[in-house]
Amino acid sequence: MNRATSLVRRLRLITHTDPTLVANYIPFPIFASACTPAPPLTCHHARCLATKQGKGPGKVQKVKPKQEKQEVEIMQRMTVSALAQAMNKDFDHVFEALLNTSVDLDSIEPHSVLEEQWIKEVVKRSGMKYKWAKLVESKERVNKDTQRRAPPDPAVLVSRPPVVTIMGHVDHGKTTLLDSLRKSQVAAGEAGGITQHIGAFLVQLPSGEKITFLDTPGHAAFSAMRARGALATDIVILVVAADDGVMKQTIESILHAKKAQVPIIVAVNKCDKHQADPARVKQELLSHDVVCEEYGGEVQAIHVSALKSRHAKKGCTLVAGKTWAKVRFLFDENNCTVKEAGPSTAVEIVGWKELPSAGEEILEVESEKRAREVVDWRCYQEEQDKLKEDMQAIEVKQREHQESYKKEREPLAHLSWRQRKSALYKANKKLMAMRPSEKLESQELSLPLIVKGDVDGSVEAILNILESYDAHDQCQMEVVHFGIGDVSENDLNLAETFSGTIYGFNVGVDKSIQQMATKKGIILKMHKVIYKLIDDLKDELSRKLPPSVKENVIGEASVLAMFDVTVGKKKVSVAGCRVQKGQLDRKMKFRLVRGRDVIWEGSLTALKHHKDDVQVVKTGMECGLSVDQDIEFRPGDEMVCYEDTETRQTISWDPGF
């Protein structure tokens, strides 16, 4: 009962004009707290208590005989409806009798149970008296339960169809397998593609014999159903997907079958899939004491596939290109709905996530999950193909670069690689000696190298990699010397002359050489793995690059007014501002912008809020500020507070590692 119903009942009782009803309820203080004193009700009370007609002075008044109060049989924990029935009243009467009590009337319903004190109170307020109902002794009832009949005489027994229960893990193909036996399509109509009830089916074999099949749900939520299926069967067919193996509900089904002491036949289903591995299934069953005949046991294991010829139908899942569909409707050429479309049938399919391209092959898959897997794989394949195309284009450009490079080096083509490198080294040394000032200026953006290796082949391999260096616009890199053997004092001298770094591959460094290098501040990079040497070189090149500077705006303020203040003997221009975004931080950089022009950049000399020097002024606050130059502020100018953040650059060279 809601509060509105309670209020209606109160109002109906208050506004009732039947004098008899009001008189009956005179003993109730029902209006004490329900409302303010009401004169009309007082008038009704007065009329009900007035003398009867025909009475007058001097006449003897007849005494009305006392009436017996109605008795009401009550008992513990009576409901509202039971109490009303015992009093021959309706529900509203009990409700009205409970007004102005501590009972929560908003929660009172016919089936609500009343406490003893309120049962008695309702009876009293109704002008009745109560008595406790006597308990009636019940007679002893006759046992009418049914019992199992005694086993019949074997001579009179008749054959019955065997009961075979299909059990296994969810989505392992139990119902689809059974569909192939009964020539039906129950699996297609099941919610979510899983069985949620036990289904019983009678299948007649070509020989005329009949078999009753029980299809049990494989989902984890239906354990009790599987248990009942095992208890009511003669044989359990345990369906295990060849691509999935033994799962949780497979194990549970084995336990149910063993508890019911019924034989098991294993159906290894979905053997048509590429991932199918029936041998693995049988090996996994061994750990659960299900030994197939191949391993010396008595359990038969049959390899099956429950799939039938595919055709599009409502509810099936299709894949075409890089999209998929859950078929909602099929329309023929006359725009009429059809339930399915077989081979060579032209239909319009409704339910595609995205429309496939014309000419795409449409394939049916077993589930939406499988459809997503197919689409994801095809998208991945397309990305890989595109990546291959990009790589081919890069290789073409690299070949063009190599051809151009070879043309530049044709004058040295007749030399051996060692003579060629020596010639380049001498040319480079002469060039750098001719421009010592430029060498010093560009030292921060150049990296001279000395390369040492254990054998000719190692040095040649490293130099061939270094020839692919193409980031000279970021940082110059030149090999000033290369050779075979351990790092020598001559190598240190060259490194000191050119401010270079020595890279060694599979070579040693004498202790005295290490000490000399440390004293001269020469960096030695020794490696035994070639790609780590190149990675180290890339890191050193990146460290040579200046950091990239990014501006981060901290706050913006609008100039509202300008005025001059005297500091000592000097007049200082002050801008009165209001912060519009973020905050102004005195220690940061500032910029004054007028329209699209930058008028000034620099630092603040003062930042005040009211008359107090402050470090930070936040959004919505007003402030006064002065700058480190003598500039003229104008109302409408914008003051920008910002900081420059530095980020390390990375060399763009990609050696292919």
N, C-alpha and C positions, 0 to 999 in steps of 0.2 A: 504494500500500500504506500502511495506517495503522499507527500505533504499536501498536495492540492486536494486529494480525496478526503484527507482528515479535515481540512478547512471547510470543505463543502458540507460535511456532516455536522460540524460545529454550527455553521451558519443555519443549516436547516433546523437544528434543534432550537437555536436561539429565536428564530423568526416564526416558529410554529404557533398557530393561534387556537389550537384545539384545547379548550379549558380542561377537558378530562385528562388529556395527556399531561398537561402542565400540572394538574393536581396530583396525578400519580407520582410526579417527580419532585413534589414539594420537599420531601425529606432530603433531597440531594442538594448540596451546596454547589451546584454545577456551574453557576455563573459568577462565583466569587472572584476568580482570577481571569475568566475568559474575556470579560469586557467591563466597562463602567456601568454603574447602576442604571437600569433601564425602567423608566416609569411604566411603559406598557406592560411589562412582565409583572410589576407590582400590582397593577390593576387587575390582571388576570387572576393573580393569587387572591386578591380581595374578593372578587366575584365568586370564586370557587368555594370560599369559606363562609359566604353569606347564608342567612337562614332561608329555608325553603318557602315557597309561596303558600299562602293560606294561614300562615302563622301570624299571630297578633297578640296584643297585650291581653292577659287574662286567660289565654288558652293554654292547655297543657301540651307541652312538646313531647312527641313520641320519641322514645329512645331506640336508636337503630341497633339491631342485634350485631354483636361482634362477629366478623367473618374470620374463618380459619385461613391461615396463610398456606399458600401452596408449598408443598415439600418438593425439594429438588435433590435427587441422588447425585452426589459428587464423588469423585475419586482423584487420586494423585495424578498429576501431569496430564490434566484434561486439555484438549485443544479448544480454541475459541469456538469452532463449529460444533464440537461435542457438547460444550456447555450450553450453547444456544439451543441445541436440539433437546437437551435435558430440561430446559426451562420452557420449551415450546415457543421460543422467540427466534428472531433472525439475527444475523451477524451484526447488523447496525445497532441492535438493542444492547448487545454486549459491549460494543465499541463505545456507545454513549454512556454506558454505566462506568466506564473506565476514565471518563473525562475528569480532569483535575486530580489525577493520581500521578504517581511517579513512573507509571508505565509509559514506555516509548511508543506512543500511538502510531507514529510514522512507520514503525516496523511491524505493526499488528497485521496479520493475515489469518485467513480461516484455519490454516494448519499450524499457527503459532501455539506453542505450549505455554500455559499459564501456571504461575506458582500458586501454592495453596492459598495464601492470604488474599490474592486477587480473585480467585475462584469464589471464596466466601464473600468478599466485598461486593462482587457483582450480584450474587444472590440476595444479599441484604438490601442493596440499593434498589433491587427490583421488587421489594416488598414480599419476599419469599423467605422460607427457611430451608436450611440444608440438612441433609443427613448423609452419612457415609454409606455408600453402596456396599452390600454384602457380597463377599466373594462366593461365586458358584463353583462348587467342586465339580471338576470335569470328570466324565466317565472314562474309564480306560479304553483306549481305541484299539481296534483290531489291526494287526500288522498286515497291511495290504501291499507290501513291497514285492517285487518280482525277483526271482532267483534264476540263475543259470540252470538250464535243464541238464539232466544226466546225459552222458554221451550215448548216442544211438547205437544200435546194432550195426557193425560194419557191413553186414550182408544187405542192409537196406539203403546204404549210402549211394548217392548219385553224384556224378562228376559235375563240377562247376568251373567256370572260367577262372584261370589263375589271376591273382591280383599282382600287378607289377607297378612299383612306385619309382618314378623318375626323380632323382635327387642330385644335388650338386650346388656349386657356387653360382651366384647371380651372374647373368649374362654369359653363361657358358654354353647356351644353346639347348637347354632342356625342352622348352616349349616348342622351339622350331623343329627339333628332332621329332617330337611327338606329332607336330603338324604334318610332317612327311608321312607318318604312318596313317593318320586319320584323314589325310587329304583336306585339311582345313587351314585357316589362317588366324588362329587365336593369338599368336605372338604379335601380329601387327596391330591388334586392337587393345593390347594391354597397356595400362597407364605407365608411361615412362619406359616402355619396352621390357618391364619385368613382371613376373607373376606375383600376385598378392593374395591368391586364394588357392585352395586345393581343388583341382579339377579332376573329375572322374569321367572316363570315356571307355566305351566298349568298342573294341576294334575286331572286325571279323576278318580272318585270314582267308586267302584263296581256297584253302582246304576245307573251309567251313567252320573251323575251330574259332573260338572267341577268346579274347584276352581283355581284361579290365586294367586300364592304365590310370594311375594317379599321378598328376603333375603337381609337384610341391614347389612353393616359392623358394628362391635361393638367397633372397636378401637377408641381411643379418637380423632384421626386425622380426622375422617369421620363424624363429627357432621352434616354438611350440607346435606350429603347423607341421614342420618337418618331422618332429617327434611323433605326432599322431599318424602321419603318413607311413612311418616305418613300422608302427605297431599294427597297422591294418593291412600289411602286405605279405605276399609269399616270397617275392624276389625284389631286390633293390637294384636298379640300374643307376650306377654312379657316373654321371656325365662330367668329364673333365676336359676343358679346352686345351688343345694341343699347343696353343701359343701362349697360354697363361699358366698352366701347371696347377699344382695342388694349392688351393687357397683356404681361407679360414672356414667358410661354410662347407667346403669339401671335407675337411677334417671332421667338422661337426656331424655331417651326414654319415660318415663312416662310423662314428661313435653311436649314433641312433640305430644304425643297422645292426651293429654288434650287440647292442642292448636288447634289441628285439629278436636276436638270434635268427636272422634271415640271411640267405646267401647274397653275395654281391657279384654283379657283372659290370665291368668297367667299359664305358663307351668313351673312347678318346675322340672328341669331336673337333670340328674345324681343322681337319687335316689338310684341307685345300689351301690354307694360308701359307705364305712364304715363311713366316716365323714359326711354323708348326714344328714341334719336336716331341713326337710320341714317346721316344725312348726316355727322355728326361722325365715325362709324366710318370712312367712306370717305376723309374728309380726313386722318385719322390714318394710314391705310394708305399715303397718298401719300409720307409721310416715310420709308417703308420700301420704296420702289420697287415698290409694288403699285398700279398705276393702273387704276381701274375704268373701264368703258365711258363713264360719265357725264362723265368727265374726259379723254376722248380715248384711253383705253388699251384693252387687249384682255382685261382680266380681268372676267368676269361677276360681278355682285353680286346675289344673290337675297334678298329680304326674306321671312323665314319665322318661324313660331312653332311650336315643337315640342310645345306643350301640347295635351292631349286633354281630353275631358269629365271633370270631377273626380268622384271617388267615394271614400268612406272605405275605407281598407284598412290592414292591419297594416304598421307601419313608417312610415306617412305622418305629416305634421305638421299639427295642427289648431289653430285659434284660436277661442275663444268668449269674448266679453266681454273681461275683463282677465286671462284665463288662457289657457294653451295646453297641448297634449298631444303627446307622441310615442306614437302608438298602439301599445300592446303586445299587447292582445287585444281581440277583438270577440266579443260574446255575443248570440245571437238571443233571441227570446222564450221559447225552451225551455232557456235557459242552456247552449246548445251553442256551441262556438267556430266562427266563420266567418272566412274569409280576407278578405272584402271586403263592403261594403254599398253597393248601388246606390241610385238614387232610390226614395223611398217605402218603404225598408227600415228597420224598427225594430231598433236594436241598442243594447247597452250597451258603452261605450267605456272601456277601462282604460288609464291612462297620463297622466291629467291632473295637472298640478303642483298645482292647486287646483281644487276642484269649481266649475264655472261655475254661474251663477244660472239658474233655470228660465226658459225662453223666449228665451235668448240664441241668436243665430244662429251656427252653426258653419261656419267657412270653412277650406279647405285652403290652406296656403302651401308654398312650395318648400323651405324649410329651417328648422332651429331658430333660426338667426340672424335670419331674417325674422320668425319668430314672436315673438321677444323684442322686435324693433323695433316690431311692431304693438302689443304689450301695453304697452310703454313709452310709445308715443304716446297710447294710449287713457287711460292713467293721467294723463298730462300734460293731456289735454283735460278730464278730470274735475276736475283741480285748477283749471284755468282757469275752468270753469263755476262751481265753488264760489266762486272769487274774485270772479266777476261778481255772484253772489248777495250776497256780503258787501258789495260796493261799492254795490249797490242799497239794501241795508239802511242803509248809512252815509249815502247820499244822502237817504233818507227822514228820518233823524234830523237831517241838516243843514237840510232844508227846514223841519222843525218848529222848529229853532233860529232860522232866518231869520224865520219867521212871528212867533215870540215876540219877536225883536229889533225887528221892524217895529212891533209893537204898542207897545213901549216908546218908540219914536221917533215915534209918530203925532203928538204935539203939535208936532213940528218938520217935519212932512211938507209944509206949505205953503211952506216956505223952499227956496231953491236950495241945491245941495250946498255952495257956498261959504259962504252964510249959516248953513247948518246946522253946518258945521264951526267956524265962528267962534263960534256960540252955545255949542257944546260946549267950545271952548277957554276962553271966558270963565267958564263954569261951573266948569271944572276949575281954572282959575287962582284963582278966588274960594275954592274948596274948599281948595286947598293953602295959600292965604294964611291961612285961618282956623285951620289946624292945623300950624303950623310945627314944633312938637315932634314930632308924629307923622311929619311929612315927614322929619325927621332920623333918627328911629328906623327908618323903613322904607326909607331911602335905599339900603341894600345890596340889598334885594329889590324894587327898582322901577327902571324905565328910562324916564325922560321923553325924548320924541323931538321934534326939530324937523326937519320934512321940507321940502326945497326941490326944485323941479323946473323943467324948461325950459319946459313948457307946461301948461295946465290939464288936458289929457288924461293926462299923465304923473302929475301929482299925484293926480288922481282914481283912477287905476289902483292907485297905491301905497296910498292910503287905503282903498280897497275890500278890498285884501288884508289890511291891518292890522285891519280890522273882524272878520276871522275869528279873531283871536287869542283863544284859550280856555284859556290856562294861567295865569290870574291867581292861582290858588292856589299856583303856584310862584314867579312873579315878576310884579309889576304892570308894565304897559306902557301909557303914556298919551301921546297926541300933544298936546303943549302949544302947538305952533304949526306952521303949514304955509304955504307961499307959493310964488311963482313968481320966478325970477331967481337971480342969483348970491348966494352967502352974503354977508350984510352984517354990519355992526357990531351992529345991532339983534338979529340972530340970535344973535350971541355973548353979548350981554347976557342974553337969555332963557335960553340954555343955562347960563350961569353962575348965574342965579337959581334955576333948577330942577335944577341939577346934571345937565343932560341932554346928549344926544349929537346932533350934527347929521348928518343923512343927506341927501346931495345926489344927484340923478339928472340927468345931462347938464348940469350947471351948473359954473361956474368959481369959483375962490377967489383973490382978489387976494393978492399977496405980503404986503402989510401986514396983511391979515386973518389969514393963516396965522401970522404972527409974533405977533399979538395972541392968537390961539387957543392957541398954544404957551405963551405967558406965563401965560395964565389956566388952563391945564390942561384945555382943552376939546377933546374928540375930534371930528375931522372925518372922515366916511366918504363918499368920493366914488366914484360908480359910473356906468358907461355901459350895463350890462346889468342888467335888473330882477331876474332870478332870483339874480344874484350879490349884489345889494343885500339881498335877503331872506335869503340864506344867511348873509351877514355879520351881519345883525340877529339871526338865530337863535343864532349863535355867541356874540354879546355877551350875549344873554339867558342862555345856558347858563353863561357865566362868572360871571354874577351869583349863580347858585345856590350854596349851600354844598355842599361835597363830601359824598358819602355815606360814612359810616364803617362799615367792616366789621371785625369782630373775628376775628383769626387766632390760634388757640391754638397755642402753641409747645411747651408741656410740661405735664405733670400729675404731682403728687407726693402721697403719702399721709403724714399726720402719724402717727408711731409713738409719740412721747413728747414731753413738754415738761419744761423745767427752767429755772431762773433762774441768770443769771450776773451778776457785779458788774462794771460798767464805771464806773470812778471811784468815786463814792459812790452811784451809781444802780443799782438792780436792773433787769435787762432780761430779758424772757421770750424764750426760745429754743425753737423747734420742731425736734425731730429728725425728719427726713423721709427717705423713699426715693423716688427718681424712678421713676414707673411708665411714662410715655410721653414721648417727645421729650426735651427738656432744659429746665433752669431757667437763664435768663439774667438776671443781676442788673440789667442796665440796662432791662429790660422791665417792664411793669405786672404786678401780681399781684392775685389774688382768693382769699379764703378762703371755702370753701363747706362748710356743715354741713347734711347732708341736702339739702333743696331751698332752703335759705336762704343768702343771701350775707351773711356776717358782716362782711367788711372788703374794701376795695379800696384799693390804693395802691402804694407802692414798698418795696423791701427796704432796710434799713439795713446788713445784713451777710449774707454768704453764705460759709460755711466748709465745707471738706471735710477731715475730721480736725481739725487745728488751723490749717490754712492758709486764708487768704482766697483765694477763687477767683471768677472771672467767670462760669463756666459749669459746671453739673453735669449729666451725661448719664444716660441710662436705666440703671437698675440700681444707680446709686451712691447712697450715703447722704450726707446733709449736715445742717448746722444753719443755721437762718436766723432773723433777727429783722426786725420790720417797723417802719414809721414811726408806729405807734400802740400804745397800751397795751391789748392784747387778750389774752384767755385762750384758748390753744390746747387742743384736746382730741384724744386718740387717735381716729383715724378721719376727722378733718377732711381735706378735700382742698384742696391749694394748686394753683391754676391760674396758669400763666405765659402771658401773651398780649400781643399788640400790636394797635393799631388802625391799619388801613390805609385811606387816603382814596382815593376814586374820584370823578372828576369826573362830575357829573350832566349830563344833556342835557334841554333844554326839550322838553316833550311836544307843543308846538304843531306842527301839520302844515299849512302853508299850501297844500299840494297841488302843490308844485314837485318 
